[in-house]
Amino acid sequence: MKKYLLLACLVASAHLFAQDNPTKKMYSVFAGETIFSWGNVKAEGLNTKNIVRFTIFLHLNQQFHYDFSKKAGFFTGISLRNVGIITDLNDTVRMKQRVYTLGIPVALKLGNMNGTNFALGAEAELAIHYKQKNFVNGERGRTTEWFSDRTNLFLPSVFAQINFKDGLYLKYKYYLTDFLVEDAQRTNVPNLTYRPTSSQMMYISLGVAVPNRVIKKETKSLM
């Protein structure tokens, strides 16, 4: 009788352990974010000033997550993102330069996979559409181009991200190459030459991630 009772206890414990301790889970997440970006722009003969750029449109991310355990996982996916910089070239000329990019991130997650966790990753982005706005004494000019030569086509980056239980996340991203091509800038302003010798871009974003599909889930079992 004791043997049967012990066996029953083991079966019940294994069942509860399996329910409470999922070890592997694959799922997809849809995410959007608000971005505060800026550049560290230096140019020959100009006393440039960098301005923070705020944008909420259009940032879309479809992510695919795989959690190895309750404490570790990773994600990848595809993103469409609007990133850029604002630079005052002098007291009268302001440049707003942005690109839409297609990106593929890869990140490792550590922490509580069902709560707060931390992610470190890298992303490769392709600049597909460029827009430039010049403001000269308050008057605006605009240029748009597909696959422009004014920015680097390939924009690799690294990022750190804190994910919270309710789906919110906070991210810092740093681009590893210059955003602008030094000898390809055109300001459309007479007698003004703009040659950025350095144009590192970075941003902080606040986003929200919503799981939209569980692809596969496995639980730990002792039986």
Sequence and secondary structure as in RCSB ss.txt:
>XXXX:A:sequence
MKKYLLLACLVASAHLFAQDNPTKKMYSVFAGETIFSWGNVKAEGLNTKNIVRFTIFLHLNQQFHYDFSKKAGFF
TGISLRNVGIITDLNDTVRMKQRVYTLGIPVALKLGNMNGTNFALGAEAELAIHYKQKNFVNGERGRTTEWFSDR
TNLFLPSVFAQINFKDGLYLKYKYYLTDFLVEDAQRTNVPNLTYRPTSSQMMYISLGVAVPNRVIKKETKSLM
>XXXX:A:secstr
 HHHHHHHHHHHHHHHHHHH EEEEEEEEEEEEEEEEEEEEEETTB  EEE EEE TT EEEEEEEESSSSEEEE
EEEEEEEEEEEEE SSSEEEEEEEEEEEEEEEEEEE TTS EEEEEEEEEEEEEEEEEEEETTEEEEEEEES SS
B SEEEEEEEEEE TTSEEEEEEEESS SB GGG     TT    EEEEEEEEEEEEEEEEEEEEEEEE    
